[in-house]
Amino acid sequence: MKISVIVLNWNGRQYLPECLDSLEAQTLRDFEVILVDNGSADGSAQFIHDEYPWVKLVELPENVGFAAGNNRGLEAASGEYLVALNNDTRVEPDFLAELLAAAQDSPKAGMVAAKMLNYFEPGRIDAVALKIGVNGLGYNIGVGETDRGQYEHGVAAFGPCGGAALYRRDMIERIGFFDPDFFAYYEDFDLAWRARLAGWECAMAPKAVVYHVHSATSGESSPFKVYQTHRNKWYVILKNWPRGVILRRLFSLVLADVASFALALAGGRGGAALRARLDVLKNLGTLREKRRAVQEGRLLTDRQVEELFSPHEHPVKTLRRKLGWKG
């Protein structure tokens, strides 16, 4: 089997027909689809049994999160390449063929990023790849931009967005798949960090097009999302950033964290943001062990790690813009 597509589902029955029908229409035929149902209560599993018998179904008794759910899908996968795909998506017929071509053209690339467009505004970009700032935050490249073909020839990509990404099995067997402790959000940044530190690169497949209903499962800026993103940002830093890089970027890290906490307070999400930081402190021992394993496999120097960062907006400017402050 060339490609195993892992689709994670939690109460997303309404999205499944369009997602699975678009996969069934792929021009590349050497693939399998594994749908991991994360303890849905909306009849999703029975729906797959009845309507999509060609889909390999993995039923979980409870919601174990995006990261652990994809890991369960990996256990059932036989493909040389793994594609993680959100359930709230529709892909173009050449989606898998374009991802595979990009991977085969770039043997050093353990990851390939697709072009994700907004489902409701298909001329607007959702993400073409991930980038990281020295403030510790992760960003989607191109988010909100009108798609004018500006990324057709690629761009420096740190990693792929986990909502539509191809991963080389050889890489995953060496560094592991998603970290289940992340549950949801930033797990793709963590995986990309581990891959880049181990010497792998990220390729882009701008013609591998997927239409995405953004934040369909968790809700935009919900308390759940605030907690997960605020906590997991620090998980990524503490696991993956070399000590020297953390020390050099400490001011930016602290300033950005204060700004993000202030934004959460202003949005009525202060409790979730505080709980996130307390849980980081509570889990420092586990993070230390994971960090040791990552750093032992690191092939990049501190200087090479610094070259992976992208310019970012100053956190105070971000705070002012989002709150509408003047001056």
N, C-alpha and C positions, 0 to 999 in steps of 0.2 A: 504494500500500500504506500502510495507516494505522500498523501496528505491526510491528516486526521483533523477535522474541524470540530472543536469543542464549543458547544453553545450552552451557556449556563442560563437556567430559567428559574425564576421565583415569582409565581403568580402572574406570569406574563402570557397567558394563553392567547390573549387578543393579538399579540404580536407574532405568534409562532407561524401561522400560515404564510404570511408574506416573507418572513425570514427563510423558512424551509423551502418554500416554492422557488425562491430565487437561488437557493443552493442547488436544488434539483435541476435547475436550468443551466448549470455551469457548462462551459465548453470543454473544460478539462474534466475527464471522467474518472480518473484514478484517485478517488478520495472516498472517505467515509465521514459520516456525521454522527457525533456522539452528543446527545442532549442530556445534560445533568439537571435533573429536577430537584431543586433545593427545598424539598418539603412544601411544595405549593398546596394551597387549599382551594384552588379554583378549577380543579379537574384537568390540569395540564397534562399529567402523566397518562391518564386514561385517554385523553384526546390524541396523544402521540401513538398510543397503542392502537387506537381505532383508525386513525387517518394517515399515519406516516409509519407504516411497519418497516420501511427501509432504514429508519433512523434507529441507531443503537441507543437505547434508553437506560440511563443510570438513575435510579430513584433513591433519594436520600430521605430519611425520616424527618429531618429538620433542616432549617436554613443554616448552613455552616459558613456562609459567606462566599464572596467572589473568589478569593484566593484558594481556599480549601476545596471549593466546589470544582474549580478547574483542575486541581490536583487529582481529584477523584476521576475526572474525565481522562486525565493522562494515563491513569492505571488501566483504562479500557482501550487506549489508543494503540494502533499498530503502525502509524504512518512514520515516514522518514522525516517529515516536517509536521509541525503542529500549528494550527491556526486557532487562536482564541477569538471568538466573535460574540458580541452582545446579542441578546435575543430581540431587542428592539431595533433591528436593522433590516435593510434590504440591500442586496449586493448586485452589481452588474454581472452579466454572464461571463465576462473574462476576469472576474475578480481573482479566482484561485490561480488561473493561468498566469496572470501578471505578477502575483506574489511569488510564484515558483520561478518564473523567469528572472526576477530580480535577485532571488537567492542564488540561483545557479550562475548568474553573471558575477556574483560577488562572493567568492569562497570564504573570505574572511568575515563575512557578515553572518552573525548568528541570529540576527533579527531583521525583519523587513516591515516597514510601516506602510499601511494603506492610506488612501486619501478618503477621509470621512467628511461627508457633506451633511448639512442640516436637512433632516427629513422633510420638514415643512417649507423650507426655503432652499431648494436644491442648488441654487446659485451661490449659497453662502457656505463657507468652510467651517467645519466643526473642529477638525484637527488633521494635520498631515504628518505630524511626528511630535515627539516630546523634546523639550529643551529644559535646562536647569539654570537657575540663577545663583549667584554667590550668596544670595539672601536665604538659601535653603528651600525656596519654593520651586515647584515644578510647574511648567507651562505647556499648553498645547500650541504648537506652531500654527499660525494662520487662523486661529479661532476668531470667528466673527467677520473675517474678511470676505469680500466678494471674490468669487473664484474667477480670475481672469487668466488662468493658466500660468500664474507667476511661479508655481512650484513644479511645473512639468519637467524641468531639468534638475530637480532635486535641490536640497539645501542641507547644510550640516545638521544631521539629526542625532540626538543623543540616544534615542530609543523610540520604539513604536508605542502608540496608545494601545493599552490592553483591550480596548473594545473591538479592535480589528487589527490583529497582528499575527505575523508568521514567525515561528521560532524553529530553529534547527534542532532536531532531537539530539544530535551529538553535543551541542552546547548545553542543553538542559540536563543531559546525563552527567555532565561535568560540574555544573554549578547549581543544579536544582531548579525547580519551577517556582511558582509563586509561594511566598512565605505566608502560611495560614494565619499567623498572628496579626496580619494586617486586616483581615476580614474583608474590607472593601476600601478602595481608594489608595493611591500611591504604591500599590503592590507592583504596578508596571514600572514605576520609577526605580523601585528597589531591585527588581529583576534586571532592568537595564544597567543600573549601577554595578551589580555583580558581574554582569557580562562584560561591561567596558573595562572594569578593573582587571578582569581575567584576560584581556587582550582582544575580545571580540568587537566587531563593528556593527553599525546599523545601516542597512540600505533602505532606499525608498522606492516605492512602486506607485507613482502618481496616477497610473492608469488602472490601478486596482481600486475601484470606486465603491464606496458603501455609504448608504444614507442612514443616518442615525437619529433616533428620537432622544434628544439629550436629557439625562437625568430622569428617565421614565420610571425607574424603580424607586429611587430614594427621595426624589424631589429636590429642586434647586434650593440650596441653603437651608435645608431642614436641620433640626438639631442633630439627627443621626449623621448627616454629611459633615456638619461642622466638627462634631466629635472625632469622626474618623480621619478627616483631613488634617486637623490640628495635631492629633496624636501621631499619625503615621508619617507626617513630615519629619518629626523628630526621630522616629524609628529609622527612617532612611538615612538621616545624617549620622546618627550614632552608630549605626551598623557599618556604613560604607565610607564615610569621609575619612581620609587619613588625618592623623592627629595634627600634623603641621598645617594642613589646609583649614581645619576647624579653628585653630588658633589665629591664623591670618584673617579669617573671615568672621571672627566672633562678633565684632561690632555690627556688621550687616545682619548676622543671624538674629541677634538680640533685638535690634531695631525692627526688623521685619516681624518678629514674633509679637512684640508689643503692639505694632500696628494691626496685625491680624486679630489679636485679642480685643483691641479697641473696636474693631469692626464687628466682632461677634457680640460684644456688649451693646453696641448701638443697634444691632439687629435683634436684640432680645434673646441671644444665644450664648450669653455669658456663662451659664451653668455648664453647658456642654463643652465650651472651650476650657473652662477650669478643670473639669473632670478629665479632659484629654491630657492636660499637662501633669495632673496628679498621677495618672496611670503610667505616663512615661517614667516618672520617678519610681513608681512601684515596680516597674519591670526592668530596671537598670541591670540587674544581675543577669537576666536572660539575654538582654541586648549585648552585654559584655561578652558572653560566650559566642553569640552569633558573630559579633564583630571580629573576634579572634579568628574564626574560621574564614571569614571573608578576607581579612588582611593577610592571612597566611598564603592565600592564593593570588594575591595582587601582583600583577606584572608591571603596572605603570608606576612611574616616579611621581612625586608630588607635582613637579613641573608639568608633566603630561596630564595629570588630573586637572590642574588649573586650566589647561587648554580646552577642557570639555565644557566649561561654563560658557553661558551666553550672557550678553548685557541684559539688565533688567531695570524696570522702573523703580525709582527710589521709593521705599515703603511709606514715607511720610506723604509723598506725592500721591501714591495709591490711596492712602487713607483720605486725603483731602478730596480727591476726585470722587470716590465712592460715597462719601458723606455729603458732597456738595458744598464743601467749605470754600470760601473765597480768600484771596490774599496769599 
